[in-house]
């Protein structure tokens, strides 16, 4: 269900977009907090899968951050622009999913399964670890701390908020924006590794 938009929302969102276009991370965080439910709801309706919808949300706000300076209020409100981005991204993901082969090739049937990692697996894992660590080091201290507690210590968002003495919404925003930034940093280096390491 799409949340109705109040008349006060659009001017506030337009202001956040202008600030984000100038590189204001806090404006993007505020825009995310105000609109992410809308984006997730639409993505979920199109994709029919929560994990895929969450991935779409990350992709949409990464695009918002990259293209905020290209937003033209004369061509539409922030609401319509954002939902257009969401619809486009979700449909692209849906088409990509449909193009994936359903069955393994026949050659795979002759391969012998082994649970032991090969030297190549070990090398790829080590390289991926170094890349992720480098991306983590590029985050703000607050984002890095929240992500490490979530992904390396397995704490829930609520547990992290309690441990750090921060509101739950702040923790969620830090993790989401940190993950968006890491994906941007890592995507051009090794997309296959990122797809495995960030899932």
N, C-alpha and C positions, 0 to 999 in steps of 0.2 A: 504494500500500500504506500503510495506517495504521500509524504507529509505536506500539508498545505503550506504555502509560502505567505507570510504576512507582508504587509506593505512596508514594514520597517526593515525587513530582511534584505531586500535588494540593494538599497543604498549602502548598508553596512557591508554587504558582500562585495559590492563594487569598490568600496574603499579598501577592503582587504586585498582585492585583486591588484589595485594600483600599488599598494605597499609591497606586495609579493613581487611585482614586476621590477621593483627597485632593489630586490634582494633581501627583503625583510622576512627572515625565517619565522618570526613570531606571528606575522600576518598569515603565512601559509598554515601554521599550526592552528590558528584561530579559525581560518576558513575550513580546514579539515574538520575541526570539532563541530562546526555549525552545519556542515553539509555531508559528512561521510555516511550518515544513515540513508540519505537519499540515494547516494551513489551505490552503496551496497545493496539497497533494496532493488534498484533497477537492474544491476548486474546479476543478482540472484534470480530475478524473474526471467532474464534472458538465458542465463547459463544453467539454471536448475541445480547448481552445486555450490555449497558454501565455500569450499576451498578455492574453487575457480573464481568465485565472486570476490573473495578476499584478495586474490592475485590481481583481479581487474581493478580493485580499489587502489592498490599500490601503483599499478601502471597509470591509472588516470591522474593521480596526484603528482606522480613524477612528470607527466606531460603538462599538468597545470603549472608546475614549478618552471619547467623549461620554456613554456610558451605564454606565460602570464603577460609578458610585454607585448604580445601579439593580439591580446584580447581587445576587441573594439566594441565599446558599449553601444555604438550606433547600430551595430548589426544584431544585437540581442542582449538580454539580461545575463548576469553571471549564472543564474539558474538554468536557463535554456542552453547556454554554452557548455556548462558542466555536464548536463544530461546528454547533450549531443556527443561530447567526448566519451562519456560512459557507454552509451549505446554503440558507438562505433567500435570502441575497444572490445566490448563484450561480444559483439558479432564477429569481429576478427578472431577472437579466441575460440568461439564456437566453430567457425569454419576450419581453423587450424586443427581442432580436435577431431573433426569429421574426416580430415585428410589423413590422420594417423592410421597406419595399417592395423587391422583388427587382429590378424593372426601372425604368428611368427613365421619366418621363411622356413621351407622344408629343410634347409641346411642345418637349422638349429637343432633338429631332432637327432643329428649325429654327434652333437657336441656332448662331451662328458662333463657333468656338473661337478664342481669342486668348491668347497666352502673356504679353502685356503686362498688368501689373496696372492695374486701373482706379483712379481717384481714391478710390473707396469702399474698395477693397482696401487701398490705402496707409494710409488713415485708420484702418481697423479694425486693421491690423497695428501701427500706432504706438500705438493705445490699448491693445492687448493687451500690447505691450512694456512700457508704463508700469505696467500692472497687475501683470505678472509681477515687474518690478523692485521694486515696492512690497511685494509678498508676500515676495520674497527678503530685503528689508531687515528684515522682521519675524522672520526666523529667528535662531537663535543663530549666532555667528561660525563655529563648527565645522561646523554644518549647511550654512550658506551657502557656505563654502569648498569643501566636498566636492561640493555640487551644481553650483557654477560650474565646477569642474574636470571634472566628468562631462559636463555638457550644453553648456558653452560652449567647452571646450577639447578635448572628445572623448576624455578619458582613460578607460581601463577602471578598474574598481574596484581591481584589483591595482596598477595604475600609481599611482592616487591613494594607496593605502595605503603604497606605497614612497616616494612623494614626501613624504608628511606624516609618515612614520615611525610609522604607527598600524596595529594589527591589521586584517586584511581584514574581519572581522566587525563591527568598530567602524565602519568606513567604510560598509559596507552598511547598518547600522542608522541612521547619521546621514542618509544619502541617503533611505532609506525614510521615516523619521519626518519629515524636512524636506519631502518631497514630500506626505506626508499632510497636514501642517500647511498647506502652500501650497494644496492642493486645498480644504481647509476655508475658507481665507480668500478664495479666488477664486470658489468655486462660487456664492455668493449674489450676486456682482456681475455676472457674465456667463457663465453656463454654456456657451453655444456656443463662446465664445472659449477657455474653459478646455479644452474637449474637444479643440480643435485644438492649443492651445499646450502641453498637458501630455502629449500622446500620444507 
